[in-house]
Amino acid sequence: MSLQIISIILGSLTLATALLVVLSKHPVRSVIYLVVTFFLITSMYIMMNAQFLAIVNMIVYAGAIMVLFLFVLMLLNLNKEIEPVNTRTAQFTALIAGGSLLLILITALKDTLILGESFRQKNEQIGLVKELGNLLFTKYVVAFEITSILFIAAMVGAILLAKREKQIIE
């Protein structure tokens, strides 16, 4: 029962900080709220016994990507004069898109609470790094290798594009 209360509190805090990310007028505060949101998501991963996802979320998202966001925001030097004006049409379109996304999420997640409880009772080892590694290198080994080849191709492409721009500038 106490784990359920902690989950509800963490979920509520996560939703509140995510709303603060979107509703904040100051971009740096918005990024800080996003970091807090990522830490709360990490704590929820830990409660779900998904330690690997929690560590990756903390290192990659709350660490590296948020630092990158802060650097970009500080380099952009955003002013109120440069900011575009939002029209009523754009706000209405955003409201329709957000409502559609909410409807899709509710439809997709309507049965997860019931399935989540029965699934958790079957296997307590789900989410551990050992189980993830076994699954990744047995059942999904082909997809894992294809993904690694795509990452290498993307790195080579980025290097070639960067060298080509450097040669054009000189």
C-alpha positions in Angstrom: 0.0 0.0 0.0 2.8 2.4 0.8 4.5 1.8 -2.6 1.2 2.7 -4.3 1.1 6.0 -2.4 4.7 6.7 -3.2 3.9 5.9 -6.9 0.9 8.3 -6.9 3.0 11.1 -5.3 5.9 10.6 -7.8 3.5 10.5 -10.7 1.7 13.6 -9.6 5.1 15.5 -9.1 6.2 14.3 -12.5 3.1 15.6 -14.2 3.3 18.9 -12.3 6.9 19.5 -13.3 6.2 18.4 -16.9 3.4 21.0 -17.0 5.8 23.6 -15.5 8.2 22.8 -18.4 5.5 23.7 -20.9 3.9 26.6 -19.1 7.1 28.4 -18.0 7.8 31.6 -19.8 11.6 31.6 -19.0 13.5 29.1 -21.1 16.2 28.3 -18.5 13.6 27.6 -15.8 11.9 25.4 -18.3 15.1 23.4 -18.8 15.6 23.1 -15.0 12.0 21.8 -14.6 12.8 19.3 -17.3 15.8 18.1 -15.4 13.6 17.7 -12.3 11.1 15.8 -14.4 13.8 13.4 -15.6 14.9 12.8 -12.0 11.4 12.0 -11.0 11.0 9.6 -14.0 14.3 8.0 -12.9 12.9 7.4 -9.4 9.8 5.8 -11.0 12.0 3.5 -13.0 13.8 2.4 -9.8 10.4 1.7 -8.2 9.5 -0.5 -11.2 12.7 -2.5 -10.8 14.2 -1.2 -14.0 17.6 -0.1 -12.7 19.3 -0.1 -16.2 16.7 2.3 -17.6 17.0 4.5 -14.5 20.8 4.8 -14.9 20.6 5.4 -18.6 17.9 8.0 -18.1 19.9 9.8 -15.5 23.2 9.8 -17.4 22.0 10.4 -20.9 18.9 12.6 -20.5 19.3 14.4 -17.1 23.1 14.7 -17.6 24.2 15.1 -21.2 21.2 16.3 -23.1 20.1 18.8 -20.5 23.6 20.3 -20.4 23.4 20.6 -24.2 20.0 22.3 -23.9 21.4 24.8 -21.4 24.3 25.7 -23.6 22.1 26.2 -26.6 19.7 28.4 -24.7 22.6 30.5 -23.4 24.1 30.8 -26.8 20.8 31.8 -28.5 20.3 34.9 -26.3 16.5 34.9 -26.7 14.7 38.2 -26.5 11.0 39.1 -26.3 11.3 41.3 -29.5 12.5 38.3 -31.5 9.8 35.9 -30.2 7.0 35.3 -32.7 3.4 36.2 -31.8 1.0 33.2 -31.3 -2.3 33.6 -33.1 -5.6 32.2 -32.0 -5.5 29.8 -34.9 -2.1 28.4 -33.8 -3.4 28.1 -30.2 -6.5 26.3 -31.3 -4.5 23.9 -33.5 -2.2 23.2 -30.6 -5.2 22.5 -28.4 -6.7 20.1 -31.0 -3.3 18.3 -31.4 -2.8 18.0 -27.6 -6.4 16.7 -27.1 -5.9 14.1 -29.9 -2.6 13.0 -28.2 -4.3 12.7 -24.9 -7.2 10.6 -26.4 -4.7 8.3 -28.1 -2.7 7.9 -24.8 -5.9 7.1 -22.8 -7.0 4.6 -25.4 -3.6 2.9 -25.5 -3.1 2.8 -21.8 -6.6 1.9 -20.6 -5.8 -1.7 -19.6 -2.2 -1.3 -18.4 -3.0 -1.2 -14.7 -4.7 -4.6 -14.7 -2.0 -6.2 -17.0 0.8 -4.6 -15.0 -0.1 -6.3 -11.7 -0.5 -9.7 -13.2 2.7 -9.4 -15.2 4.8 -8.2 -12.2 3.7 -11.3 -10.2 4.9 -13.7 -12.9 8.5 -12.4 -13.2 10.4 -10.4 -10.6 13.6 -10.3 -12.6 12.1 -8.1 -15.3 14.1 -4.8 -15.7 17.4 -6.1 -14.3 20.5 -5.6 -16.5 21.2 -9.4 -16.6 17.7 -10.2 -18.0 17.9 -7.3 -20.4 21.3 -8.5 -21.7 20.1 -12.0 -22.1 17.0 -10.9 -24.1 19.0 -8.4 -26.1 21.7 -10.9 -27.2 19.4 -13.9 -27.8 16.0 -12.9 -29.1 16.8 -9.4 -30.5 20.5 -9.9 -31.6 19.8 -9.1 -35.3 17.9 -5.9 -34.4 20.7 -4.9 -32.0 23.4 -5.5 -34.7 21.4 -3.6 -37.4 21.0 -0.7 -35.0 24.8 -0.6 -34.3 25.4 -0.5 -38.1 23.0 2.4 -38.4 24.7 4.3 -35.7 28.1 3.8 -37.3 26.7 4.9 -40.7 25.2 8.0 -39.0 28.6 8.8 -37.4 30.4 8.5 -40.7 27.8 10.6 -42.4 28.1 13.3 -39.8 31.9 13.3 -40.1 31.7 13.6 -43.9 29.2 16.4 -43.7 31.3 18.3 -41.2 34.4 17.9 -43.3 32.6 19.0 -46.5 31.4 22.2 -44.8 34.9 22.9 -43.5 36.4 22.5 -47.0 33.8 24.8 -48.5 34.5 27.5 -45.9 38.3 27.4 -46.5 
